[in-house]
Amino acid sequence: MCWRRLREAGLDIEVQELAESTRTAAEAAAAVGCETGQIVKSLLFVVKAKPVLVLCAGDRRVDLAKLGEGAVQARPDQVKSATGYAIGGVPPLGHTHRLPTVVDDSLHRFETVWCAAGTPNAVFEVDLAALIAAIPTADVRDVAQA
């Protein structure tokens, strides 16, 4: 289960199963009562034929050029294969395979953020610093569109 993997990574979190969909950042923000930017979108891209997970604020879009030459968004089947989760429910860590992870620097606007927890209506709130610390190889940098 997703929450077990998250806790094994050192996150002290409580997963909330909501009646409303949290599949999009706007839906998730409305459901939990936070700013859209506080929603962490866990997005998979393919860069130089390798999957790369990007954690991006809900009110931002990823700039493919900042990820690397030839970067493209992964297809739904690639997301499921690499993470073990379907689009809309991908958590920021605890995937089927260890993935290089880029964290967009714009998330530092917030002390706490909300992330998907494995399904389109499960989320958890977490301290951003704790989330980044739970991903030891996180590459924190600007990857959002201007």
N, C-alpha and C positions, 0 to 999 in steps of 0.2 A: 504494500500500500504506500501511496505517496507520502502520507504524513509520517510514516515510520522512517523512510529515507531522509526526510527533512530533519527529523529529530536526531537521527544518527549522524547527520552533518553538523550537529551542535546547535540547531535552531530551537528555541523555546517558543513554540507556536501553538495556536489553537485553530484548527481547520474549521471553517464555518460552511455548512451546506445550506445554500439559500434556495428559496422557492423560485426566485427570479433568475434569469440567465445572466451570467457574467462573462459571456463569450467575447464581447467587445469591451474596450476600455470604457466607453461611455456607459454601457449597461452596468459594468462592475462598479464604477464610481457612483452611479445613482443607487445601486443596491446597498452599498456600504456607507454612503454618505460622506464621500471624500472628494477631493479635486481629481479631475481626470488625469493630471500629471502624476498623481500618487499611485496610479495603477501601473504595475510593471508588465510590459508586454514581453513575453519570452518568444522570440522569433528565431527561426532557423534559416540560415543562409548557407550557400555553397560558395566557398572561396578557394580557388585553385584545386578544385575537385574534392575538397574536404568540408564536412559540415562544421559550421561555427554558430554557436548560440549567441544572440544579442539580447541583452536586457535593456529595454528602451522605455522611457516614460510614455504614458498613455496619450499625452498631448503632443508627442513628437513623432516624426517619421525618420527612419534610418536612411542615411545618405550612402548609397551603394559604393560610390567612389571612395568614401572614407574607410570602407571595409577592406578594400583591395581590388586590384585589377580583375575584371571579369566576375565580380561578385553578383550572385543572383539569389532571389528568394527561393527557398526549397519548396518542392511540390509537397502536397499533403502526404503522399506515401513515404517520401523521404523523412518528413517530420516524424511520422509514426515509427518508422524503422529506427531512426537515430535516438529518439527520446523515449519511445514506449507510450507516448500520449498523442491524442488527436489535437489538431489545431483548436484553440479556444480553451484548452485545459492544461497546456504545457507549463509545468512548474519551472522555477528558475534553476533547480538542480535536482539530483536524484534520478537521473535518466538511465535508460538501458545501457548507454555507452557514455564514458567520460567525454565531455565535449569542451573544446576550447571555448571560453566564454568572454565576451566583450560586454562591459557594463557602461552604458552611456553616462557620461559625466553630468548630464543635466538632472539626473536623479538626485544629486546632492542638494537640490533645493529643498528636499524633504527629509525630516528625521525618520519618519516611518513611511512605509510603502505597503501596498497590497499586491499579492501575487496569486496566480492560479494554483490550484492544489490538485490537479489531476483530472478534473471534469469541468464541463462548461458552467457549472454552478457551485463550485467549491473554491473558496479563497482563504487566504490567511494574511494577517497583518504582521509585519516584522520591522524591526529596527534596521535601517539601511546599512549601517556599519556592521551589524551582526550578519546580515545577508552576504555582504561582500567578504567578510572574514570567513564565512562558511564555504566560499569558493576560492581556495588558495591560489589558483592560477588565473583569477579574474584579471582581465586587462581593462582597467578603467580609463576611458578616454572619450573624446567627443566624436560621436558617430551620427549625430542627428543633423537633419537638414537645417540650413540657416533660415 
